[in-house]
Structures are given as C-alpha cells and as structure tokens.
C-alpha cells in the first residue's frame, strides 16, 4: 500500500486518493517513510522548507530501510487521475 502525504487544503485530492485505496495523511503528520508528497505550487517558502526537513528526517529515523525517496507532486492543474499516474509511474510525463 502506498502512503501519500498531502498538504492541508487539498482535502478533495486526499479523499479521492483514499477512495482509490491509498493511505493518506497530512504532511505535518509524517512519522514514517512515504511514497509521495502532494503540495500546491503557491505554498509559502517556509512550508516547503518544512516539507524538506520532514522528508529528510524520514531517512534518519529509518536507517535500515533502503531510501527510495518520495516523489513530490505539485497539485496545481492536475486531476486525481493525473496524480495517480505520477504516483504509480514516478514520472510527471512519459519519457517517449
């Protein structure tokens, strides 16, 4: 099961992902590794700094887990289907 962190204010996306079977939480509730983090482009700079800190901490607190990394997804102008495709393929666009 993929774990997706979502910025507060994106509750509709969060709800849609939950209906599709993803485990979701708000980014300020991260306490274990996540697969993706969804944010909105116009997040304040300090919010993005905090996101970076939280993502960095997940590797420090889980040293035996291979750091695969979380993909950061800007939700601006993206449908839930677009976001799911990015999560599953770990790509914003097809390479070819």
N, CA, C and O of each residue as an XYZ file, in Angstrom:
384
protein
N       0.854     -1.179      0.000
C       0.000      0.000      0.000
C       0.895      1.236      0.000
O       1.821      1.347      0.804
N       0.613      2.135     -0.888
C       1.386      3.374     -0.972
C       0.847      4.385      0.037
O      -0.361      4.514      0.239
N       1.785      5.099      0.663
C       1.436      6.112      1.652
C       1.708      7.479      1.046
O       2.819      7.769      0.600
N       0.677      8.312      1.037
C       0.742      9.606      0.385
C       0.499     10.710      1.411
O      -0.517     10.709      2.106
N       1.432     11.642      1.498
C       1.260     12.808      2.367
C       0.699     13.952      1.513
O       1.078     14.132      0.356
N      -0.208     14.713      2.115
C      -0.906     15.770      1.381
C      -0.861     17.056      2.195
O      -1.036     17.040      3.413
N      -0.624     18.163      1.512
C      -0.641     19.462      2.167
C      -2.066     19.792      2.583
O      -3.015     19.493      1.859
N      -2.211     20.399      3.736
C      -3.543     20.827      4.191
C      -4.126     21.794      3.169
O      -3.417     22.622      2.596
N      -5.422     21.672      2.955
C      -6.099     22.484      1.953
C      -6.393     21.692      0.688
O      -7.139     22.150     -0.177
N      -5.807     20.504      0.577
C      -6.033     19.647     -0.591
C      -6.862     18.426     -0.197
O      -6.584     17.302     -0.614
N      -7.878     18.674      0.611
C      -8.697     17.587      1.149
C      -9.439     16.807      0.072
O      -9.638     15.602      0.221
N      -9.854     17.467     -1.011
C     -10.568     16.761     -2.078
C      -9.655     15.716     -2.725
O     -10.077     14.588     -2.980
N      -8.422     16.095     -2.985
C      -7.458     15.137     -3.547
C      -7.224     14.008     -2.556
O      -7.179     12.839     -2.938
N      -7.076     14.354     -1.293
C      -6.857     13.352     -0.248
C      -8.013     12.349     -0.219
O      -7.789     11.139     -0.180
N      -9.223     12.847     -0.237
C     -10.413     11.996     -0.215
C     -10.464     11.082     -1.448
O     -10.758      9.892     -1.336
N     -10.177     11.646     -2.606
C     -10.189     10.852     -3.839
C      -9.145      9.740     -3.790
O      -9.418      8.618     -4.216
N      -7.958     10.038     -3.276
C      -6.904      9.018     -3.176
C      -7.307      7.911     -2.204
O      -7.051      6.735     -2.459
N      -7.937      8.289     -1.090
C      -8.397      7.290     -0.121
C      -9.429      6.358     -0.756
O      -9.413      5.152     -0.509
N     -10.319      6.912     -1.569
C     -11.329      6.089     -2.244
C     -10.688      5.094     -3.208
O     -11.255      4.039     -3.494
N      -9.504      5.438     -3.703
C      -8.786      4.543     -4.621
C      -7.874      3.557     -3.885
O      -7.168      2.769     -4.515
N      -7.892      3.604     -2.551
C      -7.151      2.626     -1.764
C      -5.794      3.068     -1.255
O      -5.058      2.259     -0.691
N      -5.446      4.330     -1.438
C      -4.178      4.834     -0.921
C      -4.340      5.215      0.543
O      -5.406      5.667      0.962
N      -3.284      5.032      1.314
C      -3.271      5.525      2.689
C      -2.770      6.958      2.618
O      -1.723      7.219      2.026
N      -3.506      7.890      3.215
C      -3.125      9.296      3.151
C      -2.997      9.873      4.555
O      -3.599      9.385      5.511
N      -2.200     10.921      4.644
C      -2.059     11.683      5.871
C      -1.613     13.083      5.492
O      -1.128     13.312      4.384
N      -1.777     14.011      6.412
C      -1.288     15.359      6.156
C       0.222     15.374      6.306
O       0.780     14.617      7.101
N       0.891     16.245      5.535
C       2.348     16.240      5.546
C       2.911     16.563      6.919
O       4.021     16.135      7.234
N       2.180     17.306      7.750
C       2.700     17.617      9.079
C       2.461     16.487     10.077
O       2.756     16.634     11.263
N       1.927     15.356      9.601
C       1.730     14.168     10.435
C       2.678     13.037     10.051
O       2.540     11.921     10.553
N       3.639     13.308      9.168
C       4.558     12.270      8.701
C       5.384     11.755      9.875
O       6.026     12.528     10.586
N       5.358     10.433     10.065
C       6.188      9.831     11.110
C       6.837      8.534     10.630
O       7.418      7.795     11.425
N       6.740      8.266      9.354
C       7.365      7.098      8.757
C       7.556      7.385      7.267
O       7.014      8.366      6.757
N       8.310      6.555      6.569
C       8.539      6.809      5.141
C       7.236      6.900      4.348
O       6.264      6.201      4.632
N       7.245      7.775      3.355
C       6.093      7.947      2.474
C       6.538      7.709      1.036
O       7.730      7.730      0.731
N       5.576      7.486      0.170
C       5.865      7.261     -1.244
C       5.762      8.543     -2.067
O       6.467      8.702     -3.064
N       4.893      9.446     -1.655
C       4.701     10.683     -2.401
C       4.209     11.770     -1.465
O       3.600     11.504     -0.428
N       4.491     12.999     -1.860
C       4.004     14.144     -1.121
C       3.362     15.095     -2.131
O       3.985     15.496     -3.114
N       2.113     15.443     -1.866
C       1.362     16.308     -2.773
C       1.232     17.680     -2.127
O       0.789     17.810     -0.986
N       1.624     18.690     -2.875
C       1.565     20.060     -2.384
C       0.993     20.944     -3.484
O       0.811     20.511     -4.622
N       0.714     22.189     -3.119
C       0.214     23.153     -4.098
C       1.310     24.171     -4.356
O       1.983     24.608     -3.422
N       1.493     24.546     -5.587
C       2.599     25.400     -6.019
C       2.751     26.664     -5.190
O       3.872     27.107     -4.937
N       1.675     27.231     -4.779
C       1.756     28.509     -4.103
C       1.950     28.378     -2.607
O       1.593     29.271     -1.838
N       2.521     27.248     -2.202
C       2.860     27.082     -0.792
C       3.935     28.100     -0.434
O       4.792     28.427     -1.255
N       3.884     28.592      0.783
C       4.890     29.559      1.219
C       6.250     28.883      1.311
O       6.339     27.673      1.518
N       7.287     29.657      1.159
C       8.653     29.131      1.170
C       8.946     28.369      2.451
O       9.586     27.318      2.404
N       8.492     28.875      3.604
C       8.774     28.169      4.856
C       8.060     26.823      4.908
O       8.552     25.888      5.541
N       6.911     26.712      4.255
C       6.209     25.432      4.187
C       7.046     24.419      3.424
O       7.167     23.269      3.847
N       7.628     24.836      2.299
C       8.450     23.921      1.512
C       9.724     23.553      2.248
O      10.205     22.428      2.115
N      10.281     24.474      3.023
C      11.458     24.153      3.839
C      11.081     23.104      4.879
O      11.839     22.163      5.115
N       9.921     23.258      5.498
C       9.467     22.267      6.480
C       9.242     20.915      5.829
O       9.564     19.886      6.424
N       8.697     20.895      4.620
C       8.500     19.628      3.910
C       9.836     18.944      3.672
O       9.965     17.736      3.872
N      10.822     19.709      3.249
C      12.150     19.156      3.017
C      12.722     18.575      4.306
O      13.318     17.498      4.290
N      12.548     19.278      5.413
C      13.040     18.800      6.711
C      12.354     17.492      7.092
O      13.011     16.550      7.535
N      11.042     17.434      6.922
C      10.303     16.219      7.260
C      10.742     15.033      6.411
O      10.899     13.924      6.921
N      10.941     15.266      5.120
C      11.359     14.185      4.243
C      12.770     13.726      4.581
O      13.065     12.534      4.497
N      13.634     14.639      4.955
C      14.999     14.276      5.341
C      14.990     13.449      6.615
O      15.759     12.496      6.743
N      14.131     13.804      7.554
C      14.055     13.084      8.824
C      13.602     11.644      8.641
O      13.999     10.775      9.417
N      12.791     11.375      7.647
C      12.298     10.007      7.480
C      13.442      9.048      7.194
O      13.362      7.874      7.556
N      14.506      9.522      6.553
C      15.638      8.648      6.284
C      16.521      8.492      7.507
O      17.154      7.452      7.683
N      16.573      9.511      8.355
C      17.355      9.436      9.579
C      16.713      8.495     10.591
O      17.416      7.800     11.324
N      15.387      8.469     10.635
C      14.694      7.662     11.634
C      14.469      6.225     11.184
O      14.059      5.389     11.989
N      14.727      5.921      9.922
C      14.554      4.568      9.394
C      15.813      4.163      8.622
O      15.763      3.961      7.409
N      16.955      4.044      9.340
C      18.232      3.834      8.650
C      18.370      2.496      7.943
O      19.194      2.369      7.037
N      17.586      1.491      8.330
C      17.727      0.172      7.713
C      16.830     -0.017      6.506
O      16.894     -1.040      5.825
N      16.005      0.961      6.251
C      15.123      0.886      5.094
C      15.827      1.561      3.919
O      16.314      2.685      4.040
N      15.875      0.878      2.803
C      16.529      1.438      1.635
C      15.837      2.746      1.252
O      14.628      2.753      1.019
N      16.576      3.841      1.183
C      15.937      5.119      0.855
C      15.536      5.197     -0.609
O      16.364      5.458     -1.482
N      14.294      4.976     -0.856
C      13.757      5.015     -2.213
C      13.378      6.441     -2.569
O      13.478      6.847     -3.726
N      12.958      7.173     -1.604
C      12.606      8.566     -1.820
C      11.140      8.761     -2.141
O      10.484      7.899     -2.726
N      10.655      9.905     -1.745
C       9.270     10.273     -2.023
C       9.256     11.204     -3.218
O      10.087     12.105     -3.327
N       8.315     10.981     -4.104
C       8.168     11.882     -5.242
C       7.313     13.068     -4.783
O       6.287     12.885     -4.130
N       7.743     14.278     -5.129
C       6.996     15.486     -4.802
C       6.114     15.832     -5.994
O       6.586     15.912     -7.128
N       4.833     16.035     -5.724
C       3.876     16.291     -6.797
C       3.178     17.621     -6.545
O       2.521     17.810     -5.521
N       3.330     18.527     -7.486
C       2.634     19.795     -7.426
C       1.213     19.560     -7.960
O       1.039     19.168     -9.114
N       0.217     19.798     -7.132
C      -1.171     19.505     -7.497
C      -1.798     20.542     -8.428
O      -2.913     20.347     -8.913
N      -1.103     21.615     -8.671
C      -1.685     22.678     -9.494
C      -2.019     22.154    -10.895
O      -1.168     21.579    -11.573
N      -3.252     22.360    -11.309
C      -3.751     21.975    -12.634
C      -3.672     20.464    -12.900
O      -3.557     20.048    -14.052
N      -3.732     19.654    -11.857
C      -3.693     18.201    -12.033
C      -4.966     17.585    -11.469
O      -5.440     17.961    -10.397
N      -5.503     16.636    -12.213
C      -6.666     15.889    -11.743
C      -6.172     14.758    -10.841
O      -4.974     14.481    -10.773
N      -7.106     14.117    -10.157
C      -6.732     12.961     -9.352
C      -6.118     11.886    -10.238
O      -5.159     11.226     -9.838
N      -6.661     11.704    -11.434
C      -6.115     10.715    -12.372
C      -4.657     11.052    -12.731
O      -3.805     10.165    -12.778
N      -4.385     12.316    -12.977
C      -3.007     12.741    -13.267
C      -2.087     12.402    -12.101
O      -0.986     11.886    -12.299
N      -2.540     12.693    -10.891
C      -1.728     12.456     -9.700
C      -1.482     10.968     -9.503
O      -0.366     10.569     -9.168
N      -2.495     10.146     -9.702
C      -2.333      8.691     -9.577
C      -1.325      8.181    -10.600
O      -0.487      7.341    -10.272
N      -1.393      8.673    -11.824
C      -0.424      8.250    -12.843
C       1.000      8.609    -12.439
O       1.923      7.823    -12.650
N       1.180      9.788    -11.862
C       2.505     10.210    -11.410
C       2.980      9.317    -10.266
O       4.134      8.887    -10.252
N       2.106      9.039     -9.319
C       2.470      8.183     -8.181
C       2.885      6.799     -8.667
O       3.924      6.278     -8.259
N       2.084      6.212     -9.527
C       2.337      4.836     -9.960
C       3.556      4.716    -10.877
O       4.277      3.720    -10.826
N       3.782      5.717    -11.704
C       4.899      5.648    -12.654
C       6.138      6.397    -12.180
O       7.217      6.262    -12.757
N       5.969      7.200    -11.110
C       7.057      8.030    -10.581
C       7.649      8.936    -11.654
O       8.845      9.227    -11.652
N       6.790      9.375    -12.568
C       7.172     10.277    -13.644
C       6.068     11.294    -13.858
O       4.886     10.973    -13.737
N       6.453     12.521    -14.177
C       5.457     13.532    -14.495
C       4.911     13.357    -15.906
O       3.738     13.631    -16.158
N       5.752     12.904    -16.818
C       5.341     12.693    -18.211
C       6.039     11.454    -18.738
O       7.108     11.091    -18.248
N       5.451     10.801    -19.725
C       6.146      9.661    -20.333
C       7.476     10.136    -20.936
O       7.587     11.262    -21.419
N       8.472      9.257    -20.896
C       9.773      9.615    -21.454
C       9.725      9.681    -22.972
O      10.447     10.470    -23.582
N       8.876      8.854    -23.588
C       8.802      8.821    -25.055
C       7.370      8.949    -25.513
O       7.103      8.942    -26.715
